[in-house]
Amino acid sequence: MNATEPFAADIAGFEPSTALIIPEEPSLPAATGPQIPPAPPTSLSTAEKASIVLIALGPNPASKLLRSLGAGRVRRFAGIVNGMNEIEPGVVENVISEFLAQLSQTGALSGGREELKRFLSEVVDKEQLNQILEDVDNAGRSVWSILADVDDGRIATWLQAEHPQVAAIALSKLTSVKAARVLEKYDPLEARSIVLRMEHAASADDTIIAQIAKVIEEEFLPAVAHTERTQDPADLIAAVMNHVSDKIRAELMAHLTEKAPGLATSVQQVMFTFDNIVERVNPRDAALIARQIDETALLTALKLGGTNGEEVTEFFFNNMTKRLSERLREDLGAMEEPTRKDGEAARADLVAVIVGLRDNGDIKMVENELLEE
């Protein structure tokens, strides 16, 4: 790779928005006219220069950027840094000078609505983009944007008391994913009726839409906020139990069962732990979960072993591609036994990923069928 090839884009992979990551006060000579940065050593490749800039930024800002580069570029960065010897201060300054000079060739950065749309279109889908722009226009979150964070069942229950056309208009203002999740809470016949009415909902009068939004804002959302402030004790206790060690959880649940057996049963029905994975996670979601958690954390959680460790391991490996399964089995076999502390921390991370996917509606859990006492 030619050493004089521009490398600013190699860092973020795209546009000169990388100017946002430049240190606030780089130690560069004051400009006294057109500046020509000293050339870095010709032995440095473009990727090596980009890696030097990232290292100069420091772990915190660089980590935010690295997470957006993709696995391939991160591995490339890791290989380059691993093979680097000590870099002289003068070389670092020369590389950063060249980087700044290349960025300056693009001219001033611009803002405005079109630039915002161009930038966000690379980050979110079209529906989310439109909702964000609506929030910006309203100088705050719109009713429809706030509904995106409300439980699907709560929305469906409230809309069922309204005319189907009102429900159709309300759902048409949500993202398609959110609207679909709300519709799933309806009786199939009611859901079909609402879908048919959505044909006309798309062209509903702005005045009618505003009236529906006002009712939601004044009647529905305050009731939701009140309910969220009065959280169910079983949900609260279960959330805590999800994050404590197996030993402490067993002790606490035994005490709770003795003192408040009814509450203990409710907590068990809501609680989700590593041991519940096989019985409550749908096998088709195993691959998605594995992609959402750091690979090392997943393997550490599985390596800890224990009563259900082997069963959970087979659950994941049997429900992913053969190639990935074989590689992870090999990596797991070569891994050293983790400490109990590290293993339980990794399992807590795995549980958090699963619960997060569940709460976002990305996966559905199998209902916990505990026998009532």
Sine and cosine of phi, psi and omega as CSV:
sin_phi,cos_phi,sin_psi,cos_psi,sin_omega,cos_omega
0.00,0.00,0.75,-0.66,-0.03,-1.00
-0.89,0.45,0.77,-0.64,-0.08,-1.00
-0.93,0.37,-0.38,0.93,-0.02,-1.00
-1.00,-0.03,0.03,1.00,0.02,-1.00
-0.91,0.41,0.67,-0.74,0.01,-1.00
-0.83,0.56,0.63,-0.77,-0.05,-1.00
-0.79,-0.61,0.02,1.00,0.02,-1.00
-0.85,0.52,-0.67,0.74,-0.02,-1.00
-0.95,0.32,-0.37,0.93,-0.01,-1.00
-0.93,0.37,-0.35,0.94,-0.03,-1.00
-0.97,0.23,-0.81,0.59,-0.01,-1.00
-1.00,-0.08,-0.23,0.97,0.03,-1.00
1.00,-0.01,-0.17,0.99,-0.10,-1.00
-0.58,-0.81,-0.87,-0.50,-0.22,-0.98
-0.99,0.16,0.16,-0.99,-0.01,-1.00
-0.97,0.25,0.39,0.92,0.13,-0.99
-0.92,0.39,-0.15,0.99,0.08,-1.00
-0.88,0.47,-0.20,0.98,0.06,-1.00
-0.86,0.51,-0.38,0.92,-0.01,-1.00
-0.93,0.38,-0.31,0.95,-0.06,-1.00
-0.98,-0.18,0.09,1.00,0.01,-1.00
-0.95,0.32,0.71,-0.71,0.06,-1.00
-0.81,0.59,0.58,-0.82,-0.11,-0.99
-0.89,0.46,-0.59,0.81,-0.08,-1.00
-0.74,-0.67,0.95,0.33,0.02,-1.00
-0.91,0.42,0.61,-0.80,-0.06,-1.00
-0.99,0.13,0.97,0.24,0.00,-1.00
-0.90,-0.43,0.46,-0.89,0.00,-1.00
-0.91,0.42,0.57,-0.82,0.01,-1.00
-0.89,0.46,0.63,-0.78,-0.04,-1.00
-0.95,0.30,0.79,-0.61,0.05,-1.00
-0.85,-0.52,0.28,0.96,-0.05,-1.00
0.49,-0.87,-0.16,-0.99,0.02,-1.00
-0.85,0.53,0.82,-0.57,-0.08,-1.00
-0.98,-0.21,0.74,-0.67,0.09,-1.00
-0.91,-0.41,0.95,-0.32,-0.07,-1.00
-0.91,0.42,0.61,-0.79,0.07,-1.00
-0.86,0.51,0.64,-0.77,-0.03,-1.00
-0.97,0.25,0.72,-0.69,0.10,-0.99
-0.91,0.41,0.26,-0.97,0.03,-1.00
-0.81,0.58,0.66,-0.75,-0.06,-1.00
-0.91,0.41,-0.23,0.97,-0.03,-1.00
-0.97,0.23,-0.25,0.97,-0.03,-1.00
-0.99,0.16,0.76,-0.65,0.08,-1.00
-0.99,0.13,0.18,-0.98,0.05,-1.00
-0.86,0.51,-0.70,0.71,-0.01,-1.00
-0.90,0.44,-0.58,0.81,0.02,-1.00
-0.92,0.38,-0.63,0.78,0.04,-1.00
-0.90,0.44,-0.69,0.72,0.02,-1.00
-0.87,0.49,-0.63,0.78,0.00,-1.00
-0.91,0.40,-0.61,0.79,0.02,-1.00
-0.90,0.44,-0.67,0.74,0.02,-1.00
-0.89,0.46,-0.67,0.74,0.01,-1.00
-0.89,0.45,-0.68,0.73,0.02,-1.00
-0.90,0.44,-0.64,0.77,-0.01,-1.00
-0.90,0.44,-0.49,0.87,0.02,-1.00
-0.92,0.40,-0.51,0.86,-0.06,-1.00
0.99,-0.15,0.33,-0.95,-0.12,-0.99
-0.85,0.53,-0.68,0.73,-0.13,-0.99
-0.92,0.40,-0.85,0.52,0.02,-1.00
-0.91,0.41,-0.57,0.82,-0.01,-1.00
-0.92,0.39,-0.59,0.81,-0.03,-1.00
-0.90,0.44,-0.61,0.79,0.02,-1.00
-0.89,0.46,-0.62,0.79,0.00,-1.00
-0.96,0.27,-0.67,0.74,-0.03,-1.00
-0.87,0.49,-0.58,0.82,-0.02,-1.00
-0.89,0.45,-0.37,0.93,-0.04,-1.00
-1.00,-0.09,-0.04,1.00,-0.10,-0.99
-1.00,0.09,-0.38,0.93,-0.07,-1.00
1.00,-0.09,0.41,-0.91,-0.11,-0.99
-0.88,0.48,-0.63,0.78,-0.04,-1.00
-0.88,0.48,-0.74,0.67,-0.02,-1.00
-0.94,0.35,-0.57,0.82,0.03,-1.00
-0.90,0.44,-0.68,0.74,0.04,-1.00
-0.89,0.45,-0.62,0.79,0.03,-1.00
-0.90,0.44,-0.70,0.71,0.04,-1.00
-0.86,0.50,-0.71,0.70,-0.03,-1.00
-0.88,0.48,-0.66,0.75,0.00,-1.00
-0.91,0.42,-0.64,0.77,0.00,-1.00
-0.92,0.40,-0.75,0.66,-0.03,-1.00
-0.90,0.44,-0.62,0.78,0.00,-1.00
-0.88,0.48,-0.54,0.84,-0.03,-1.00
-1.00,-0.04,0.04,1.00,-0.03,-1.00
-0.99,0.13,0.62,-0.78,0.20,-0.98
-1.00,-0.05,-0.12,-0.99,0.01,-1.00
-0.89,0.46,0.70,-0.71,-0.04,-1.00
-0.97,-0.24,0.81,-0.59,-0.02,-1.00
-0.90,0.44,0.59,-0.81,0.01,-1.00
-0.80,0.60,-0.63,0.78,-0.01,-1.00
-0.90,0.44,-0.59,0.81,0.02,-1.00
-0.92,0.39,-0.68,0.73,0.02,-1.00
-0.86,0.51,-0.72,0.70,-0.02,-1.00
-0.90,0.44,-0.64,0.77,0.01,-1.00
-0.90,0.43,-0.66,0.75,-0.01,-1.00
-0.91,0.42,-0.70,0.71,0.00,-1.00
-0.91,0.41,-0.60,0.80,0.04,-1.00
-0.88,0.48,-0.70,0.72,0.02,-1.00
-0.90,0.44,-0.64,0.76,0.01,-1.00
-0.87,0.49,-0.73,0.68,0.01,-1.00
-0.90,0.44,-0.62,0.78,-0.01,-1.00
-0.90,0.43,-0.65,0.76,0.02,-1.00
-0.92,0.40,-0.62,0.78,0.03,-1.00
-0.91,0.42,-0.62,0.79,-0.05,-1.00
-0.92,0.39,-0.38,0.93,0.00,-1.00
-0.93,0.37,-0.32,0.95,-0.02,-1.00
-0.99,0.16,-0.18,0.98,-0.02,-1.00
0.99,0.11,-0.14,-0.99,-0.04,-1.00
-0.94,0.34,0.54,-0.84,0.09,-1.00
-0.98,0.22,0.59,-0.81,-0.02,-1.00
-0.91,-0.41,0.46,-0.89,0.08,-1.00
-0.93,-0.36,-0.57,-0.82,0.02,-1.00
1.00,-0.08,0.20,-0.98,-0.11,-0.99
-0.90,0.44,-0.68,0.73,-0.03,-1.00
-0.91,0.41,-0.63,0.78,0.04,-1.00
-0.92,0.39,-0.63,0.78,0.04,-1.00
-0.88,0.48,-0.71,0.70,0.01,-1.00
-0.90,0.45,-0.68,0.74,0.01,-1.00
-0.88,0.47,-0.68,0.73,-0.04,-1.00
-0.94,0.35,-0.76,0.65,-0.07,-1.00
-0.93,0.36,-0.44,0.90,0.00,-1.00
-0.90,0.43,-0.32,0.95,0.06,-1.00
-1.00,0.07,-0.17,0.99,-0.12,-0.99
-0.93,-0.37,-0.65,0.76,-0.06,-1.00
-0.82,-0.57,0.26,-0.96,0.03,-1.00
-0.98,0.21,0.08,-1.00,-0.13,-0.99
-0.88,0.47,-0.66,0.75,-0.03,-1.00
-0.91,0.43,-0.70,0.71,0.03,-1.00
-0.90,0.43,-0.63,0.78,0.03,-1.00
-0.86,0.50,-0.74,0.68,-0.01,-1.00
-0.88,0.47,-0.61,0.80,0.00,-1.00
-0.93,0.37,-0.64,0.77,0.04,-1.00
-0.90,0.43,-0.69,0.72,0.01,-1.00
-0.89,0.45,-0.59,0.80,0.05,-1.00
-0.90,0.43,-0.65,0.76,0.04,-1.00
-0.89,0.46,-0.65,0.76,0.02,-1.00
-0.90,0.45,-0.69,0.72,0.00,-1.00
-0.89,0.46,-0.54,0.84,-0.02,-1.00
-1.00,0.03,0.07,1.00,-0.04,-1.00
0.83,0.56,0.61,0.79,-0.01,-1.00
0.35,-0.94,0.09,-1.00,-0.05,-1.00
-0.95,0.32,0.72,-0.69,0.06,-1.00
-0.97,0.22,0.22,-0.98,0.05,-1.00
-0.84,0.54,-0.67,0.74,-0.06,-1.00
-0.93,0.38,-0.57,0.82,0.05,-1.00
-0.92,0.38,-0.65,0.76,0.01,-1.00
-0.91,0.42,-0.62,0.79,0.01,-1.00
-0.86,0.51,-0.43,0.90,0.01,-1.00
-0.87,0.50,-0.42,0.91,-0.03,-1.00
-0.99,-0.12,-0.03,1.00,-0.04,-1.00
-1.00,0.00,0.58,-0.81,0.00,-1.00
-0.81,0.59,0.71,-0.71,-0.05,-1.00
-0.86,0.52,-0.67,0.74,-0.01,-1.00
-0.90,0.44,-0.62,0.79,0.02,-1.00
-0.90,0.45,-0.67,0.74,0.01,-1.00
-0.90,0.43,-0.71,0.70,-0.02,-1.00
-0.89,0.46,-0.68,0.74,-0.01,-1.00
-0.88,0.47,-0.67,0.74,-0.01,-1.00
-0.93,0.36,-0.68,0.73,-0.04,-1.00
-0.93,0.35,-0.45,0.89,0.00,-1.00
-0.90,0.44,-0.39,0.92,0.04,-1.00
-1.00,0.09,-0.10,0.99,-0.01,-1.00
-0.98,-0.20,0.19,-0.98,0.05,-1.00
-0.90,0.44,0.61,-0.79,-0.01,-1.00
-0.81,0.58,-0.52,0.85,0.01,-1.00
-0.93,0.36,-0.57,0.82,0.07,-1.00
-0.90,0.44,-0.69,0.72,0.03,-1.00
-0.88,0.48,-0.66,0.75,-0.01,-1.00
-0.89,0.46,-0.68,0.73,0.02,-1.00
-0.91,0.41,-0.69,0.73,-0.01,-1.00
-0.88,0.47,-0.70,0.71,-0.02,-1.00
-0.93,0.37,-0.52,0.86,0.01,-1.00
-0.93,0.38,-0.33,0.94,0.01,-1.00
-1.00,0.01,-0.16,0.99,0.04,-1.00
-1.00,-0.02,0.21,-0.98,0.11,-0.99
-0.92,0.39,0.40,-0.92,-0.04,-1.00
-0.88,0.48,-0.58,0.81,0.00,-1.00
-0.92,0.40,-0.71,0.70,0.00,-1.00
-0.91,0.42,-0.70,0.71,-0.01,-1.00
-0.87,0.49,-0.64,0.77,0.01,-1.00
-0.90,0.44,-0.65,0.76,-0.01,-1.00
-0.92,0.39,-0.59,0.81,0.04,-1.00
-0.93,0.36,-0.68,0.74,0.00,-1.00
-0.87,0.49,-0.53,0.85,0.01,-1.00
-0.89,0.45,-0.35,0.94,0.01,-1.00
-0.99,0.14,-0.21,0.98,-0.03,-1.00
-0.99,0.11,0.35,-0.94,0.24,-0.97
-0.90,0.44,0.64,-0.76,-0.06,-1.00
-0.79,0.61,-0.64,0.77,-0.01,-1.00
-0.91,0.42,-0.69,0.73,0.03,-1.00
-0.90,0.43,-0.64,0.76,-0.02,-1.00
-0.88,0.47,-0.67,0.74,0.00,-1.00
-0.90,0.43,-0.63,0.78,0.02,-1.00
-0.89,0.46,-0.67,0.74,-0.01,-1.00
-0.92,0.39,-0.66,0.76,0.00,-1.00
-0.87,0.49,-0.67,0.74,0.03,-1.00
-0.88,0.47,-0.61,0.79,0.00,-1.00
-0.96,0.28,-0.31,0.95,-0.01,-1.00
-0.93,0.37,-0.30,0.95,0.06,-1.00
-0.86,0.51,-0.66,0.75,-0.02,-1.00
-1.00,0.02,-0.36,0.93,-0.02,-1.00
-0.90,0.44,-0.53,0.85,-0.04,-1.00
-0.89,0.46,-0.43,0.90,-0.01,-1.00
-0.93,-0.37,0.41,0.91,-0.02,-1.00
-0.90,0.43,0.50,-0.86,0.00,-1.00
-0.89,0.45,0.65,-0.76,-0.02,-1.00
-0.86,0.52,-0.55,0.83,0.00,-1.00
-0.90,0.43,-0.67,0.74,0.01,-1.00
-0.91,0.40,-0.68,0.73,0.03,-1.00
-0.87,0.49,-0.67,0.74,0.01,-1.00
-0.90,0.44,-0.62,0.79,0.00,-1.00
-0.92,0.40,-0.67,0.74,0.03,-1.00
-0.90,0.44,-0.67,0.74,0.03,-1.00
-0.87,0.49,-0.62,0.78,0.00,-1.00
-0.91,0.42,-0.67,0.74,0.02,-1.00
-0.90,0.44,-0.69,0.72,0.02,-1.00
-0.88,0.48,-0.69,0.72,-0.04,-1.00
-0.92,0.39,-0.62,0.79,-0.11,-0.99
-1.00,-0.01,-0.44,0.90,-0.09,-1.00
-0.93,-0.38,-0.73,0.68,-0.12,-0.99
-0.99,0.16,-0.78,0.63,-0.09,-1.00
-0.89,0.46,-0.64,0.76,0.06,-1.00
-0.88,0.48,-0.60,0.80,0.03,-1.00
-0.91,0.41,-0.63,0.78,0.05,-1.00
-0.89,0.45,-0.71,0.71,-0.01,-1.00
-0.88,0.48,-0.64,0.77,0.00,-1.00
-0.90,0.43,-0.68,0.73,0.00,-1.00
-0.90,0.44,-0.66,0.75,-0.02,-1.00
-0.92,0.40,-0.47,0.88,0.03,-1.00
-0.96,0.27,-0.39,0.92,0.01,-1.00
-0.95,-0.32,0.95,0.32,-0.08,-1.00
-0.92,0.39,0.61,-0.80,0.04,-1.00
-0.89,0.46,0.75,-0.66,-0.03,-1.00
-0.84,0.54,-0.61,0.79,0.00,-1.00
-0.89,0.45,-0.66,0.76,0.03,-1.00
-0.90,0.44,-0.67,0.74,-0.02,-1.00
-0.90,0.44,-0.74,0.67,-0.02,-1.00
-0.91,0.41,-0.66,0.75,0.00,-1.00
-0.88,0.47,-0.63,0.77,0.01,-1.00
-0.88,0.47,-0.62,0.78,0.04,-1.00
-0.93,0.36,-0.69,0.72,-0.03,-1.00
-0.88,0.47,-0.49,0.87,0.00,-1.00
-0.89,0.45,-0.33,0.94,-0.15,-0.99
-0.90,-0.43,0.12,0.99,0.05,-1.00
-0.98,-0.18,0.26,-0.97,-0.02,-1.00
-0.93,0.38,0.32,-0.95,-0.02,-1.00
-0.85,0.53,-0.67,0.74,-0.05,-1.00
-0.90,0.43,-0.75,0.66,-0.03,-1.00
-0.92,0.40,-0.63,0.78,0.01,-1.00
-0.88,0.48,-0.69,0.73,-0.01,-1.00
-0.89,0.46,-0.67,0.75,0.01,-1.00
-0.91,0.42,-0.71,0.71,-0.03,-1.00
-0.92,0.40,-0.66,0.75,-0.01,-1.00
-0.93,0.37,-0.57,0.82,0.04,-1.00
-0.90,0.43,-0.67,0.74,0.02,-1.00
-0.91,0.41,-0.67,0.74,-0.02,-1.00
-0.91,0.41,-0.64,0.77,0.01,-1.00
-0.89,0.46,-0.61,0.80,0.00,-1.00
-0.95,0.32,-0.68,0.73,-0.11,-0.99
-1.00,0.03,-0.56,0.83,-0.04,-1.00
-0.58,-0.81,0.97,0.25,-0.09,-1.00
-0.86,0.51,-0.59,0.81,0.02,-1.00
-0.90,0.44,-0.72,0.70,0.03,-1.00
-0.91,0.42,-0.63,0.78,0.01,-1.00
-0.86,0.50,-0.66,0.75,0.03,-1.00
-0.90,0.44,-0.68,0.74,0.02,-1.00
-0.89,0.45,-0.65,0.76,0.02,-1.00
-0.90,0.44,-0.69,0.72,0.00,-1.00
-0.89,0.46,-0.55,0.83,0.00,-1.00
-0.94,0.33,-0.50,0.87,-0.03,-1.00
-1.00,-0.05,-0.56,0.83,-0.13,-0.99
-0.90,0.44,0.62,-0.79,0.07,-1.00
-0.75,-0.66,0.82,-0.57,-0.01,-1.00
-0.78,-0.63,0.06,-1.00,0.03,-1.00
-0.82,0.58,-0.63,0.78,-0.04,-1.00
-0.93,0.37,-0.27,0.96,-0.01,-1.00
-1.00,-0.01,-0.08,1.00,-0.14,-0.99
-0.85,0.53,-0.77,0.63,-0.10,-1.00
-0.90,0.44,-0.64,0.77,-0.09,-1.00
-0.99,0.10,-0.34,0.94,-0.13,-0.99
-0.86,-0.51,-0.15,0.99,0.05,-1.00
-0.98,-0.18,0.74,-0.67,0.04,-1.00
-0.94,0.34,0.76,-0.65,-0.03,-1.00
-0.79,0.61,-0.54,0.84,-0.03,-1.00
-0.93,0.37,-0.27,0.96,0.00,-1.00
-1.00,-0.06,-0.08,1.00,-0.08,-1.00
-0.87,0.49,-0.70,0.71,-0.03,-1.00
-0.90,0.43,-0.65,0.76,0.03,-1.00
-0.88,0.47,-0.70,0.71,0.00,-1.00
-0.88,0.48,-0.68,0.73,-0.02,-1.00
-0.89,0.46,-0.54,0.84,0.02,-1.00
-0.97,0.26,-0.39,0.92,-0.09,-1.00
-1.00,0.05,-0.22,0.97,-0.04,-1.00
-0.92,-0.39,0.53,-0.85,0.06,-1.00
-0.82,0.57,0.71,-0.70,-0.09,-1.00
-0.86,0.50,-0.65,0.76,0.00,-1.00
-0.90,0.44,-0.64,0.77,0.02,-1.00
-0.90,0.43,-0.66,0.75,0.02,-1.00
-0.88,0.47,-0.74,0.67,-0.02,-1.00
-0.91,0.42,-0.60,0.80,0.04,-1.00
-0.90,0.44,-0.66,0.75,0.02,-1.00
-0.89,0.46,-0.64,0.77,-0.02,-1.00
-0.97,0.25,-0.53,0.85,-0.06,-1.00
-0.94,0.33,-0.39,0.92,-0.06,-1.00
-0.87,0.49,-0.46,0.89,0.03,-1.00
0.98,0.22,-0.66,-0.75,-0.03,-1.00
1.00,-0.07,-0.12,-0.99,-0.11,-0.99
-0.83,0.56,-0.75,0.66,-0.08,-1.00
-0.96,-0.28,0.14,0.99,-0.09,-1.00
-0.85,0.52,-0.75,0.66,-0.03,-1.00
-0.92,0.40,-0.62,0.78,0.00,-1.00
-0.90,0.43,-0.67,0.74,0.02,-1.00
-0.92,0.38,-0.63,0.78,0.03,-1.00
-0.85,0.53,-0.75,0.67,0.01,-1.00
-0.91,0.41,-0.54,0.84,0.03,-1.00
-0.85,0.52,-0.73,0.69,-0.01,-1.00
-0.95,0.32,-0.75,0.66,-0.09,-1.00
-0.92,0.40,-0.51,0.86,-0.01,-1.00
-0.99,0.17,-0.15,0.99,-0.06,-1.00
-0.85,-0.52,0.48,0.88,0.12,-0.99
-0.74,-0.68,0.09,-1.00,-0.03,-1.00
-0.87,0.49,0.51,-0.86,-0.05,-1.00
-0.87,0.50,-0.66,0.75,-0.03,-1.00
-0.89,0.45,-0.73,0.69,0.01,-1.00
-0.91,0.40,-0.66,0.76,0.00,-1.00
-0.87,0.50,-0.70,0.71,-0.01,-1.00
-0.90,0.44,-0.65,0.76,0.00,-1.00
-0.92,0.40,-0.69,0.72,-0.02,-1.00
-0.93,0.38,-0.57,0.82,0.07,-1.00
-0.88,0.47,-0.67,0.74,0.01,-1.00
-0.91,0.42,-0.70,0.71,0.02,-1.00
-0.90,0.44,-0.62,0.78,0.00,-1.00
-0.91,0.41,-0.64,0.76,0.01,-1.00
-0.91,0.41,-0.54,0.84,-0.02,-1.00
-1.00,0.09,-0.19,0.98,-0.06,-1.00
-0.97,0.23,0.61,-0.79,0.08,-1.00
-0.96,0.28,0.44,-0.90,0.03,-1.00
-0.90,0.44,0.80,-0.60,0.02,-1.00
-0.97,0.22,0.34,-0.94,0.14,-0.99
-0.93,0.36,0.37,-0.93,0.01,-1.00
-0.87,0.49,-0.61,0.79,0.00,-1.00
-0.88,0.48,-0.73,0.68,-0.01,-1.00
-0.92,0.39,-0.64,0.77,-0.01,-1.00
-0.90,0.44,-0.69,0.73,-0.01,-1.00
-0.94,0.34,-0.55,0.84,0.07,-1.00
-0.91,0.42,-0.64,0.77,0.03,-1.00
-0.92,0.40,-0.63,0.78,0.03,-1.00
-0.92,0.40,-0.59,0.81,0.06,-1.00
-0.90,0.44,-0.62,0.78,0.05,-1.00
-0.90,0.44,-0.67,0.74,0.00,-1.00
-0.90,0.44,-0.70,0.72,0.03,-1.00
-0.89,0.46,-0.66,0.75,0.00,-1.00
-0.88,0.47,-0.63,0.77,0.03,-1.00
-0.90,0.44,-0.71,0.71,-0.02,-1.00
-0.90,0.43,-0.72,0.70,0.00,-1.00
-0.90,0.44,-0.62,0.78,0.03,-1.00
-0.89,0.45,-0.68,0.73,0.05,-1.00
-0.90,0.44,-0.61,0.79,0.04,-1.00
-0.90,0.43,-0.73,0.68,-0.05,-1.00
-0.91,0.41,-0.48,0.87,0.02,-1.00
-0.99,0.11,-0.06,1.00,0.01,-1.00
0.99,0.16,0.18,0.98,-0.01,-1.00
-0.97,0.23,-0.46,0.89,0.07,-1.00
-0.71,-0.71,0.37,-0.93,0.06,-1.00
-0.90,-0.44,0.74,-0.68,-0.01,-1.00
-1.00,0.09,0.51,-0.86,0.16,-0.99
-0.96,0.29,0.73,-0.68,-0.04,-1.00
-0.87,0.48,0.65,-0.76,0.00,-1.00
-0.99,0.13,0.95,-0.30,-0.09,-1.00
-0.99,-0.11,0.97,0.26,0.07,-1.00
-1.00,0.08,0.62,-0.78,0.04,-1.00
-0.96,0.27,0.76,-0.65,0.07,-1.00
-0.93,0.36,0.63,-0.78,0.02,-1.00
-0.98,0.22,0.00,0.00,0.00,0.00
